[in-house]
Amino acid sequence: MKLVNETGQEVFYGISCANSADCGTIPVDGVVDLPFYDNQTDVQVSFVPNQPQTAFSITVPDSGTGQQVEIAVLAE
């Protein structure tokens, strides 16, 4: 399983399943490859900004009609 950080800020991640648990940080535009979690069931993943704030923050320098802000979790 690959965890990818495209949020623009460093994140702390936690990942676990019935037999294992790991955690760490992912830098901006970074990737963590955790192949142990491939083909497991009930895998739980969490992401938290690694800053003294409690939520993700996105700055939109110029807003307008038809623009969107998106944060997604993609499981492939």
C-alpha positions as CSV (number, residue, x, y, z in Angstrom):
1,M,0.0,0.0,0.0
2,K,1.3,3.4,-0.9
3,L,0.4,6.5,1.1
4,V,0.9,9.7,-0.8
5,N,0.9,13.3,0.6
6,E,-0.2,15.9,-1.9
7,T,-1.6,18.3,0.7
8,G,1.1,21.0,0.7
9,Q,2.1,20.3,4.3
10,E,3.9,17.5,6.1
11,V,1.5,14.9,7.6
12,F,1.7,12.3,10.3
13,Y,0.2,9.0,9.3
14,G,-1.0,5.9,11.2
15,I,-1.8,2.6,9.5
16,S,-3.0,-0.6,11.1
17,C,-4.7,-4.0,10.5
18,A,-5.3,-7.0,12.8
19,N,-1.6,-8.1,12.8
20,S,0.4,-4.9,12.5
21,A,0.6,-1.1,13.0
22,D,3.0,1.5,11.8
23,C,3.2,5.3,11.9
24,G,5.5,8.1,10.7
25,T,5.6,11.3,8.7
26,I,5.3,12.0,5.0
27,P,6.8,15.2,3.6
28,V,5.1,17.4,1.1
29,D,4.8,15.4,-2.2
30,G,6.2,12.4,-0.4
31,V,5.3,8.7,-0.6
32,V,5.5,5.9,1.9
33,D,5.4,2.4,0.5
34,L,4.1,-0.2,2.9
35,P,3.7,-3.5,1.0
36,F,2.9,-5.5,4.1
37,Y,-0.6,-4.0,4.0
38,D,-1.3,-5.1,0.5
39,N,-4.0,-7.8,0.4
40,Q,-5.0,-7.3,4.1
41,T,-8.5,-6.8,5.3
42,D,-9.9,-3.9,7.5
43,V,-6.8,-1.7,7.0
44,Q,-7.2,1.6,8.8
45,V,-5.3,4.7,7.7
46,S,-5.3,8.2,9.3
47,F,-3.6,11.4,8.4
48,V,-3.1,14.5,10.6
49,P,-1.2,17.7,9.7
50,N,2.2,17.6,11.4
51,Q,1.9,21.2,12.6
52,P,0.4,22.8,15.7
53,Q,-3.0,23.1,14.0
54,T,-5.8,20.5,14.1
55,A,-7.1,20.5,10.6
56,F,-5.8,20.6,7.0
57,S,-5.4,24.1,5.6
58,I,-5.6,25.0,1.9
59,T,-4.9,28.6,0.7
60,V,-6.7,29.6,-2.5
61,P,-4.8,32.6,-3.8
62,D,-7.5,33.6,-6.3
63,S,-11.0,32.2,-6.1
64,G,-13.7,32.4,-8.7
65,T,-16.8,30.7,-10.1
66,G,-16.3,27.1,-11.1
67,Q,-13.2,26.4,-8.9
68,Q,-13.1,23.7,-6.3
69,V,-10.9,22.6,-3.4
70,E,-10.4,18.9,-3.0
71,I,-9.0,16.5,-0.5
72,A,-9.3,12.9,-1.4
73,V,-8.5,9.4,-0.1
74,L,-7.9,7.1,-3.1
75,A,-7.8,3.3,-2.6
76,E,-6.6,1.5,-5.7
